[in-house]
């Protein structure tokens, strides 16, 4: 989308942001590292992708960083943080209830996690992963839920496909009903294994059934329990992993990542993916993977859990972060 012309006030706001922040790079350009608010504006304006490769202040030059950051940060202010809306939203971002919602709710209930299974069985053929994913997306259109969703799911698979080699040993923290596990497991190398840690036993039971129905049971192991405890119990037996997806409690992203590093699960070259890093947000985690030990980029996507029934709710901008361990 073409950029709007920045006013003098907007440029000054950008310069004020730049003056107080350390230096990093944005798509190969040195500039001041932006705070969470600026990150949200960036990711709210697709198709931006942010690269947070750390650069020492002395290398980029303070004056140059201020000038460049003034342009970029000011540009975010000028854009105003427009959010890509859902298919069922109007131009103002207000949720429009699907016309078939009442009929769907009458036929398919969702009082407990297991209630999604009859719909999947009725809508998708056994072993047809794309059909199962589509059924889960359609169910989620009528019953909003915390699953990765089609937009983020496609981004995830594209990034996995870019890896030097398909992952042989993968780990997922926060499996919910198995949606992201399906997308990851089918991208594994032959004989590869995805280890999933899920806190909620009911969610884990449904995920197991979904994965079995998809024909991927031989590639996925589901472990029930608190990630912080499970990692200490079985982490070493899992061994070094090529790939990790973090999609559980946001306040556990950083401590669990550091635990995995200490246990030797994450090594040089491991790709760590994290969801919801902009909304609800994981600023401490982003700061950690923005250091020189990591090569990190953010890919914008809308927040998957549309709380359209809440007063004053509007669709939220979010992003997936992709961090490769460098050392």
C-alpha positions in Angstrom: 0.0 0.0 0.0 1.3 3.5 -0.8 2.6 5.4 2.2 0.8 8.6 3.3 2.8 11.8 3.4 4.1 12.4 6.9 3.5 15.7 8.7 6.2 17.6 10.6 4.5 16.4 13.8 4.6 12.8 12.8 8.3 13.1 11.9 9.0 14.6 15.3 7.2 11.7 17.0 9.4 9.3 15.1 12.6 11.2 16.1 11.5 11.1 19.8 11.1 7.4 19.5 14.5 7.0 17.9 16.4 9.0 20.5 15.6 6.8 23.4 16.0 3.3 21.9 19.0 1.0 21.2 19.9 0.0 17.6 18.8 -3.0 15.6 18.0 -3.7 11.9 14.8 -3.6 10.0 14.9 -5.6 6.8 18.6 -4.9 6.6 18.5 -1.2 7.6 20.0 -0.1 10.9 17.5 1.8 13.1 16.5 2.2 16.6 14.7 -0.8 18.1 11.0 0.0 18.3 8.9 -0.5 21.4 5.9 -2.9 21.5 3.5 -0.2 20.4 5.5 0.5 17.2 5.8 -3.3 16.7 2.1 -3.5 16.8 1.7 -0.8 14.2 4.2 -2.5 12.0 2.5 -5.9 12.1 -0.9 -4.3 11.8 0.0 -3.2 8.2 0.5 -6.3 6.1 2.6 -7.5 4.5 5.4 -6.2 6.7 7.9 -8.6 8.0 10.3 -7.5 10.7 13.8 -8.7 11.1 15.3 -8.2 14.5 19.0 -9.0 14.0 20.9 -7.3 16.7 23.5 -4.7 15.7 25.8 -2.9 18.2 25.1 0.9 18.6 28.7 1.7 17.7 28.4 0.0 14.3 25.3 1.8 13.1 26.1 5.3 14.4 23.7 7.1 16.7 23.0 10.0 14.4 22.3 7.8 11.4 20.1 5.6 13.5 18.0 8.5 14.7 17.5 9.8 11.2 16.5 6.4 9.8 14.3 5.5 12.8 12.5 8.9 12.5 11.4 7.9 9.0 10.4 4.4 9.9 8.7 5.1 13.2 7.1 8.2 11.7 5.8 6.1 8.9 4.1 3.7 11.4 2.4 6.7 13.0 1.3 8.0 9.6 -0.1 4.6 8.6 -2.2 4.6 11.8 -2.1 0.9 12.4 -4.8 -0.4 10.0 -5.8 -4.0 10.7 -6.6 -6.6 8.1 -10.1 -7.7 8.9 -11.7 -11.1 9.0 -13.9 -12.3 6.1 -17.0 -11.9 8.4 -16.1 -8.3 9.3 -17.4 -5.1 7.7 -15.2 -2.2 6.5 -15.1 -0.7 10.0 -13.8 -3.9 11.5 -17.0 -4.9 13.2 -17.9 -8.6 13.3 -20.7 -9.6 11.0 -22.3 -12.8 12.3 -22.4 -15.4 9.5 -25.8 -15.9 8.1 -25.7 -19.6 8.9 -24.6 -19.2 12.5 -28.0 -20.1 14.0 -28.4 -23.2 11.8 -24.9 -24.3 12.6 -25.3 -23.9 16.3 -28.5 -25.9 16.3 -26.9 -28.8 14.5 -23.4 -28.7 16.2 -22.9 -27.8 19.9 -19.6 -26.8 21.5 -19.9 -27.3 25.2 -16.7 -29.3 25.7 -13.6 -29.8 23.6 -14.7 -33.3 22.4 -17.7 -31.7 20.6 -15.6 -30.7 17.6 -14.9 -34.4 16.8 -18.4 -35.3 15.4 -18.2 -32.3 13.0 -14.7 -33.3 11.8 -15.8 -36.9 11.2 -18.9 -35.7 9.3 -17.1 -33.0 7.2 -13.7 -34.6 6.4 -12.5 -38.0 5.2 -10.2 -40.0 7.3 -6.5 -39.4 6.3 -7.3 -36.2 4.4 -5.4 -33.6 6.4 -6.5 -30.6 4.3 -10.1 -31.5 4.7 -9.6 -31.9 8.5 -7.9 -28.5 8.7 -10.7 -27.0 6.7 -13.3 -28.5 9.0 -11.6 -27.2 12.1 -11.4 -23.7 10.5 -15.1 -23.8 9.6 -16.0 -24.9 13.2 -13.8 -22.1 14.5 -15.7 -19.6 12.3 -18.8 -20.3 14.3 -17.1 -21.1 17.6 -14.0 -18.8 17.9 -11.2 -20.7 19.6 -7.5 -20.5 20.3 -6.1 -22.4 17.3 -3.5 -21.3 14.9 -6.0 -20.8 12.0 -5.6 -20.9 8.3 -3.6 -17.7 7.8 -1.0 -18.4 10.4 -1.0 -22.1 9.5 -0.1 -21.3 5.9 2.7 -19.0 7.1 4.0 -21.7 9.5 4.2 -24.3 6.8 5.9 -22.0 4.3 8.6 -21.2 6.8 9.1 -24.8 7.7 9.5 -25.6 4.0 12.3 -23.0 3.8 14.4 -24.8 6.4 17.6 -26.4 5.1 16.1 -29.8 5.7 12.7 -31.0 7.0 12.7 -31.3 10.8 13.4 -34.8 12.1 12.9 -34.0 15.8 10.3 -31.3 16.6 8.7 -30.0 19.8 5.4 -28.2 20.4 4.4 -26.5 23.6 0.6 -25.9 23.7 -1.2 -28.3 21.3 -4.8 -27.4 22.1 -6.9 -29.6 19.7 -4.1 -30.6 17.4 -4.5 -28.1 14.5 -0.9 -26.8 14.5 0.4 -30.4 15.1 -1.3 -31.5 11.8 0.4 -28.7 9.9 3.8 -29.5 11.5 3.7 -33.3 11.4 3.1 -33.5 7.7 6.2 -31.4 7.1 8.5 -33.7 9.1 11.3 -35.6 7.5 10.6 -39.3 6.8 10.7 -41.1 10.2 10.5 -37.7 12.0 8.7 -37.2 15.3 6.8 -34.3 16.8 6.6 -34.2 20.6 3.6 -32.2 21.8 3.2 -31.0 25.4 -0.3 -30.0 26.4 -1.4 -29.0 29.8 -5.2 -29.8 29.5 -6.0 -33.5 29.5 -9.3 -32.9 27.6 -7.5 -31.0 24.9 -4.8 -33.6 24.6 -7.4 -36.4 24.2 -9.1 -34.5 21.4 -5.8 -33.7 19.7 -4.9 -37.4 19.9 -8.1 -38.4 18.1 -7.7 -35.7 15.5 -4.1 -36.7 14.8 -5.1 -40.4 14.6 -7.9 -39.6 12.2 -5.5 -37.6 10.0 -3.2 -40.7 9.8 -0.3 -39.0 11.6 -0.3 -41.0 14.9 3.0 -42.5 14.1 4.6 -39.1 13.8 3.2 -37.4 16.9 3.7 -38.0 20.6 1.4 -36.1 23.0 2.6 -35.6 26.6 0.1 -34.3 29.2 1.4 -31.9 31.8 2.8 -28.5 32.7 5.5 -27.6 30.2 7.9 -26.3 32.8 7.7 -29.6 34.7 7.5 -31.9 31.7 10.6 -30.4 30.1 12.6 -31.1 33.2 11.3 -34.7 33.3 11.6 -35.8 29.7 13.5 -33.0 28.0 16.8 -34.9 27.9 15.2 -38.0 26.5 13.7 -36.0 23.6 17.2 -34.8 22.7 18.2 -31.9 20.5 15.4 -30.6 18.3 15.4 -29.0 14.9 12.2 -27.1 15.4 10.1 -25.7 18.3 6.6 -24.1 18.3 5.6 -22.1 21.4 1.9 -21.6 21.6 1.0 -22.1 25.3 0.9 -19.6 28.2 2.7 -16.4 27.0 4.4 -15.8 30.3 6.1 -19.2 29.9 7.7 -18.5 26.5 10.9 -17.1 27.8 11.5 -19.3 30.9 10.6 -22.5 28.9 12.9 -21.3 26.1 15.8 -20.8 28.5 15.1 -24.2 30.1 15.3 -25.9 26.7 18.6 -24.2 26.1 20.0 -25.4 29.4 18.8 -29.0 28.7 20.4 -29.0 25.3 17.1 -29.3 23.4 17.7 -26.1 21.5 21.1 -26.0 19.8 22.8 -24.0 17.0 20.5 -24.0 14.0 17.2 -24.8 15.9 14.2 -22.8 14.6 11.9 -21.6 17.3 8.5 -20.3 16.3 6.3 -18.3 18.7 2.7 -17.3 18.2 0.9 -14.2 19.6 4.1 -12.3 20.1 2.3 -9.0 19.3 -1.2 -9.7 20.7 -1.6 -10.5 23.6 2.2 -9.9 23.3 5.5 -11.3 24.7 7.8 -8.3 25.0 10.4 -10.0 27.2 10.6 -13.0 24.9 11.0 -10.8 21.8 13.8 -8.8 23.6 15.6 -12.1 24.4 15.4 -13.5 20.8 16.4 -10.0 19.5 20.0 -10.5 20.8 23.0 -11.4 18.8 22.5 -15.1 19.7 19.4 -15.2 17.5 18.3 -14.4 14.0 14.7 -13.4 14.4 12.0 -12.1 12.1 8.3 -11.3 12.6 5.6 -12.1 10.1 2.3 -10.3 10.4 -1.0 -12.0 10.7 -4.3 -11.3 12.4 -5.1 -12.5 15.9 -6.9 -15.8 15.5 -9.3 -15.6 18.4 -12.0 -13.1 17.4 -13.9 -12.1 20.5 -16.6 -10.4 18.4 -19.2 -10.7 21.1 -17.3 -8.5 23.6 -18.3 -4.8 23.8 -15.9 -2.6 22.0 -13.9 -5.5 20.5 -12.1 -5.0 17.1 -9.9 -7.4 15.2 -6.3 -7.4 16.5 -3.0 -7.4 14.7 -0.6 -10.1 15.7 2.5 -11.9 14.3 4.4 -15.1 14.4 8.1 -14.8 15.3 10.7 -17.1 13.7 14.0 -17.3 15.5 17.0 -19.3 14.5 19.6 -20.1 17.1 23.0 -18.7 15.9 25.3 -19.7 18.8 
